[in-house]
Amino acid sequence: MIQNGSRVVLGLEYDGQGFNGWQVQPDKYSIQSEFEEALTKVAGNKKISIVCAGRTDAGVHATGQVVHFDPVVKREPSNWVNGCNAFLTGKMAVNWARVVGKKFHARYSARSRTYAYFILNRQQPPGLLKGKVGWCDEKLSLLAIKEGCRHLLGGHDFSAFRAAGCQAANANREIFSINVTQHYNLIKIEITANAFLQHMVRNIVGSLVQVGTRKKPPIWIAEVRDSRDRSLAGPTFSSDGLFLTKVSYDESWAFPSNCNSDGLYEYK
């Protein structure tokens, strides 16, 4: 059972369509408010507030979001999972729960976050996948995109790829890896970094599409990066194709492996 001084950690997934992003906002439909309302009901209508690893924007999805909260009542981990899922809509779910000490923080204990962006690369717009992929009707060169990605690796000032309204104190971030793969006409760009700026992934994807369509050479990515000028980068790509797929922590926490980048959970 839950002990005094403990903290509950949850692994979440959700479809971001129709929501005004993660964060609670007055008179707006947010993902955070939906999860908090469900957890509050499980707690016998005692208010539960959650803290997430990374706030996703409107329309952005997640298969590996992590949150924590301090329980106000005693419940088994399985009760938090099953009870919360019983009160949620079909667009979201809790996949696992763990009890930890209060030294853990969903945001500040995270070592890295991984986002995957999916682009449907064909002349016809998405039908079945509408809302779950970005779309480019011009032929994209995977080789050119991969070459452009090389200029984003490592620690840099990513001001050229942040939203105008980004409230981060500084734009210095470190990208650990970028993997670009293709399965038929679906391209996946997967980026792992210590943290991300607002719209950073979508602005990077918009710039890489400029390279992939041969409108710009791969070295242009480095030029934009070094300029720190948002107006020189590519357009912000749609939120539809963006997924928060993984948040990584020290292995000592022994959390489930969340999911792989395609959103398929391990069954244990």
Long-range contacts (C-beta under 8 A, 24 or more apart in sequence): 1-74, 1-75, 1-76, 2-71, 2-73, 2-74, 2-75, 2-76, 2-99, 3-99, 5-101, 5-102, 6-70, 6-71, 6-99, 6-100, 6-101, 6-102, 7-68, 7-69, 7-70, 7-71, 7-99, 7-100, 7-101, 7-102, 7-104, 8-68, 8-69, 8-70, 8-71, 8-77, 8-80, 8-97, 8-98, 8-99, 8-100, 9-66, 9-67, 9-68, 9-97, 9-98, 9-99, 9-100, 9-104, 9-106, 9-253, 9-255, 10-50, 10-66, 10-67, 10-68, 10-69, 10-80, 10-81, 10-84, 10-94, 10-95, 10-96, 10-97, 11-64, 11-65, 11-66, 11-94, 11-95, 11-96, 11-97, 11-255, 11-256, 11-258, 12-62, 12-65, 12-66, 12-67, 12-92, 12-93, 12-94, 12-95, 13-61, 13-62, 13-63, 13-64, 13-65, 13-92, 13-93, 13-95, 13-259, 13-263, 14-61, 14-62, 14-65, 14-91, 14-92, 14-93, 15-61, 15-91, 15-92, 15-131, 16-56, 16-57, 16-58, 16-59, 16-60, 16-61, 16-62, 16-239, 17-59, 17-61, 17-91, 17-131, 17-240, 18-91, 19-58, 19-59, 20-58, 21-55, 21-56, 21-57, 21-58, 21-60, 22-52, 22-55, 22-56, 22-57, 23-55, 31-56, 31-92, 34-88, 34-89, 34-92, 35-67, 35-84, 35-88, 35-92, 35-94, 37-87, 38-83, 38-84, 38-85, 38-87, 38-88, 39-69, 39-80, 39-84, 41-83, 41-87, 42-75, 42-79, 42-80, 42-83, 42-84, 42-87, 43-71, 43-72, 43-73, 43-75, 44-73, 46-72, 46-73, 47-72, 48-72, 51-105, 51-106, 51-107, 52-106, 52-107, 53-106, 53-107, 53-110, 53-113, 53-247, 54-107, 54-110, 54-113, 54-195, 54-196, 54-244, 54-247, 56-242, 56-244, 57-198, 57-199, 57-239, 58-239, 59-131, 59-238, 59-239, 59-240, 59-242, 60-239, 60-242, 60-243, 60-244, 61-132, 61-242, 61-243, 61-244, 62-243, 62-244, 62-245, 63-243, 63-244, 63-245, 63-258, 63-259, 63-263, 63-265, 64-114, 64-244, 64-245, 64-246, 64-247, 64-258, 64-259, 65-244, 65-247, 66-106, 66-110, 66-247, 66-249, 66-255, 66-258, 67-106, 68-100, 68-104, 68-105, 68-106, 70-102, 95-256, 95-258, 95-265, 96-255, 96-256, 98-253, 98-254, 98-255, 98-256, 100-253, 104-253, 106-247, 109-249, 109-250, 109-253, 110-247, 110-248, 110-249, 111-194, 111-248, 111-249, 111-250, 112-176, 112-192, 112-193, 112-194, 112-247, 112-248, 113-192, 113-193, 113-194, 113-195, 113-196, 113-244, 113-246, 113-247, 113-248, 114-190, 114-191, 114-192, 114-244, 114-245, 114-246, 114-247, 114-248, 114-261, 115-190, 115-191, 115-196, 115-201, 115-242, 115-243, 115-244, 115-245, 116-188, 116-189, 116-190, 116-191, 116-242, 116-243, 116-245, 116-261, 116-262, 117-188, 117-189, 117-190, 117-191, 117-201, 117-202, 117-205, 117-237, 117-241, 117-242, 117-243, 118-186, 118-187, 118-188, 118-241, 118-243, 119-186, 119-187, 119-188, 119-189, 119-205, 119-209, 119-237, 119-241, 120-185, 120-186, 120-241, 121-182, 121-185, 121-186, 121-187, 122-185, 130-240, 131-240, 132-240, 132-241, 133-186, 133-240, 133-241, 134-205, 134-237, 134-238, 134-240, 134-241, 134-242, 135-238, 136-209, 136-212, 136-213, 138-213, 139-213, 140-187, 140-209, 140-212, 140-213, 141-211, 141-212, 141-213, 141-214, 142-180, 142-182, 142-187, 142-212, 144-211, 144-212, 144-214, 144-218, 145-180, 145-187, 145-189, 145-208, 145-211, 145-212, 146-180, 147-211, 147-218, 148-207, 148-208, 148-211, 148-212, 148-218, 148-220, 148-221, 149-178, 149-180, 149-189, 149-208, 149-221, 150-218, 151-218, 151-219, 151-221, 151-222, 151-225, 152-178, 152-204, 152-221, 152-225, 153-177, 153-178, 156-225, 157-225, 157-228, 158-197, 158-200, 158-225, 159-228, 159-229, 159-230, 160-203, 160-224, 160-225, 160-227, 160-228, 160-229, 160-230, 160-232, 160-233, 161-197, 161-199, 161-200, 161-203, 161-204, 161-207, 161-224, 161-225, 161-230, 161-233, 162-197, 162-198, 162-199, 162-200, 162-203, 162-230, 163-197, 163-198, 163-199, 163-203, 163-236, 164-230, 165-198, 166-197, 166-198, 166-199, 167-198, 168-197, 168-198, 171-197, 171-228, 173-197, 173-200, 179-261, 188-261, 188-262, 190-245, 190-261, 192-246, 192-248, 199-236, 201-242, 202-236, 202-237, 202-238, 202-239, 202-242, 203-230, 203-233, 203-234, 203-236, 203-237, 205-234, 205-237, 205-241, 206-233, 206-234, 206-235, 206-236, 206-237, 207-233, 207-234, 208-234, 209-234, 209-237, 210-234
